[in-house]
């Protein structure tokens, strides 16, 4: 529940900010008569009053509605229906809400600007040029908002803006934490379920992972088969032990859905993970398909750490270097495994196992 509230608040803040800006821009353009209003609204009232009374207030209303619909569809509908059907359903809901909203707002404009608008007749919006101008503007803004949302989900928070300004055209050094998260006994499970059912199984696991990720400021670097590679800017990953908290929050979510997984697949998923952090190079690669790539020993070491989980029969392993920068409380216990030689690496790495104490 807390994760859902947190995700909704983030979406709500983003949507309200976007729609306030979009509607204030529309009012600004119309106020200075870039295209004549069919309503004959006078510009005697200062633009700041129009922006405060209609731009900001309408932006909050529309942004709140938009975020609520988007959140509900993402949580309960998008997973079950095709993108096309979701798009059609959303479009119908948005059009109906737009008619209701504009009818309400236009009556407020009448009171505010002392004008007479054709909003009392049933179906007034069909012949209204202003309404359809607003609809087109709303569609364009919705597409822009959806594009930003998809790009943010694809590249991670803040990365999309950096891509736009060419921040990663040249390789840059950053300090990041990586987690390699892998399904335990994946080969056995794949043989047991068959490739189609196994794919659905992995899809649902990663859906549950996504439901907890945003609370802990994690980004997905890659999905590789049954493995997810997550990352954080170093400061965000260590803040409140986000990199550790995410793993056990994900584990708790899977545990709560144990009966559901057993009913659908006859298997309850368990994951293992390796954690490590440090300096590496980030750069933009590709022309036909652009990607943000991370190069450096940190990634290779993290993958090797995760590979040691089965050997030591542990779910979560972490390097001493990263553990030293965390402040774990009493709910976690650590076990030092020693100075471990990792495959393909000359230098040994001191590893610790981290376990959560169940209440």
N, C-alpha and C positions, 0 to 999 in steps of 0.2 A: 504493500500500500504506500509506504514512504517513497519508494522508487517511482511509483506512478505519479504521486503528487509532485515530486521534484522535477520529473520530466515535463509534466503539464505546465508547471510554473515557468520553466525555461522556454517552452514553446510559446506560452502566453505572452511573456515579456518581449520575445522576438517579434511575434505577430503584431502586437500593439504598437511597438516602435515602428515597424515597417508601414503599417496602415496609417498611422498618424502622419508620417512623412509623405506617403502617397496622396492622401486626401488634402493635406496642406498645399502640396504642389499643384493639385488640380484646382483648388480654390484660388491660388495665386495666379495661375494662368487665366482662369475665367474672369477674375477681378480686373485684370488689365486688358480685358476685351480681346484676347486672342481667339477670335471666333465670337460672333455676337450671340448673346443669350436671347432665346425666344421669349423669355419671361419679362424682359424689360426691367430687371433689377438694377437699381441705381447704385453708383459707387460712392454715394455720400457718406456711407458708414465706413470708417477706417478699416483697412484690411486686417489689422490686428484683432478686431472684434469678430470678424468672420472666421479667422483662424482659431481663436480661442473658443468660440461658441459652436463651431461646426467641424473644423478640421480636427481638433484634438478630441472633442467629445465623440464625434462620429468614428474617429480612428480607434478609440478605446472600445466602442460598441462593436464595430465590425471586426477588429482584431481579436476581441474576446470570443465572438461567435466563430470566427475562422479557426482559431486555435482549438476550440472545443470540438468542432466537427473533425478537424484534422487529427486530433488526438484520439477520438473515438474510432475513427476509421482505421487508423494505424494499429490500434490495440485489438479491435474486435472484428473488423471487416476485411482489411487489405490482405490479411494472411489467408483468407478463404476464397476471395474472388480475384479475377484477373484485373490487371491495371485498367483495361478498357471499361469494364463494368463499374469499377470504383470511380473512374473519371466521370461517367455518365450520371451516376447517382449523386456525386458531389455537385456536378453542374446544375442538376435540377434543384437541389437543396439551396445552392447559392443564388440561383435565379429567383426562386420564391422569396427567399429572405431579402434579396435586393429590392424586390418590388415593395415588400412591407416596409423595409427600412427607409427607402426613398420617399414613400408616401408619408411616413411619419416625419422625416426630416424636412420635406418640402412644406409641410404645414407649419413647422417651426420657423422656416424661412419666411413664410407669409407674415407671421407675427413679428419677426425680427426686422424684415426689410420693407414691410408695408406694401406687399405686392399680392397679386392674385394669380395663383398657379392652378392649372387644370388637374387637380388631384382628387376631386370629389366624385367624378364620374367613374362608374365601374369600367375597368379596362382602359383607364386614361393613359397608362404607360405604353400601350400599343402604338399610339400615334405621336407620342412625345419624342421629339428629336433629342432633347436633353437627356431623357432617360436612356436612350440607346447609345448616346455618347458616353454616358457613365458606365453602361454595361461593357462597352468595348474597352474603356479605360480599366475597369475592374478586371476583365479577362487578361489584359496585358499585365497588370500588376500581379494577378494571381500566378501567371506563368513565370514572371520574374521571381516571385516569392518561392514557388516550387523549385525553380532552377537553383536558387541559392541554397535551399534546404537539401536538395539532392547532392549538390556539389560539396556542401559541408559534411554530409554523411559519407560521401565518397572519399574526401581528402582529409577530413578531420577539422575540428574547430580552429579557425584562424589560418589554416593552411591555404584555403581557397583564395583569400584576399592576397596572401603572399604570392600565390601563383599569378594572379591578375597583374600585379606590379612587377613581376619578373624577379622576385626575391631569390628564387632557387635556380635561375639560369646559370649562375656560377656556383660551384660546390661551396657549401658553407658548413662550418663545424658547429655542432650542437651537442648538448648533453642530454641524453635521454635514457629512460628505463624501458627495457623490453621484457615481455612475458611470452613464452612459447607455451600454449595451452593445447594439450593433446588428449584425445579420448583413450581411456585405458582399454586394453584388449580389443582394439578396433578390428583386427583381422578376424578374430573369432566371431565378433558380433556381425561383421559383414557377411561371413559365410552362413551364419545362422538366419539372418534376415533376408538375404538376397539383395541384389544391387538397388532395386527400386525402393523397397521398404527401408533399406539402410540409408538411402539418400534422404527420405522423408524424416528419418530418425535424426540424422545430422542437422537437417534444416531446422527441426524443432529445437534441438539443443542450442544452436547458434541464435535462434530467436530468443530463447530464454537468457542467453548471454547478453544480447543487446538490451534486454529489459533492465539489466543492472549496471551496464557500463557507464551510462551518462552520469550517474550519481558519483562515480569515482574518477571522472575526468579522463577516461581512457579513450584512445582512438584505435581503430582496427587498421593495422598495416597490411595484413594479407590474410586470406583464407586459403589454406592449402590442404585439400582433401578434408580430413577430419581434424585438422589442426588450425587454430586461430593464433595469429601473431598480433599481440596488442602492444601499445607503446604509450608513454607519457613524457612530456617535458620533465626533466629530472625533479624540479621543485614541486610540480603537481603530483608526481608519483609518490614522493616521500611525504607530502603533506597529509597529515592524519592517517598515515600508513595506507594510502589509497591502493597501492599495488598489491598489498596483502589483503586488505578488506574486500577488494573486488573478488578475489578467488573464493573466499569463504562465503561471501554473499551469493555468488553463483552456485556454490555447492549447496547452500541452504535452500535456494530456489528449486534446484533439482530434487532435493530431498522432500520438499513440500509437494512436489508433483510426482512423487514416486509411484503412487497408485495409478495415476494417469498414464505414465510411461509403461508400467507393467501391463495395463489393460490393452494399450495400443500395440506394444512391441514385445512384451514379455521380458523386457530388460530395463533395468534402472541404470542410466548412464553415470559414469564416474570419470573425472578428468584428473590429469596430472599436469604440473606446470613447473617451469624453470624461470628464475628471475635474476636479472643482472642489469647493470647500468654503467654509463660512462660516456666519454666523448666519441663521437663518430661524425661522418660526413653525410650531409643531406644535399641532394641535387635533383633536378628535374631531368628525366630521361624520356626518350621516344619522340617521334614526330606524328606518326599515324595514330598512335595511342599514347598519350602522355601519362606518366606515373611519377610519383615522388619516391625516390630510391634512397635507402640508407646503406652506406658502405662503412665497414669497419669491423674490428675484432669483437665489439660488443655483441653483435648479432650472432656471430659464429659461436661465441662462448655461451650465450644464453641457450642456443639450440642444444649444445653439448650438455649443459647442466640439466636441461629437461630430460635428456636421454639417460641420465643416471637415476631417475626416479624408480624405475623397476628394479634396478640392482640393489638399491637400499630400501625398497618397499616403502617409499614415501610418496605423498601426493604433491608436496610443494617443497622445492629446493631453492636456495638463494645463495648468492656469493657473499662472502664476508664483507667485501668492499661495499656492497649495497646495504647489507644488514646494519653496518656501522652508522649509516645515515638515517636509520629508522628509529623510532621511539616506541617500541612495543610495550603494551601494558600486560597486566597479569593474565589476561584471557588467552595469551599465546605462550607456548613453550618452545624453546629452541634446542636442537640437538646438534652438536658439532660432529661432522662426519670425518673431518680431517683434511689434509692437503691432498686433493684428489687429482690424478692425472686424467685429463680429458682427451678424447679421441681427436687427433689432428693438431693438438697443441703441445708445444714444448714445455711451457710453464704450467706448473700445477696451480690449482685454484682451491682455496679453502671454502668448503661448502657447509651449509647448515640446513637442517630440516626444520620447518616451522609447522606446528600443529596447533589447532584451536581447541581449547578446553571446553568441552560441552557441559552445559549447566545440568 
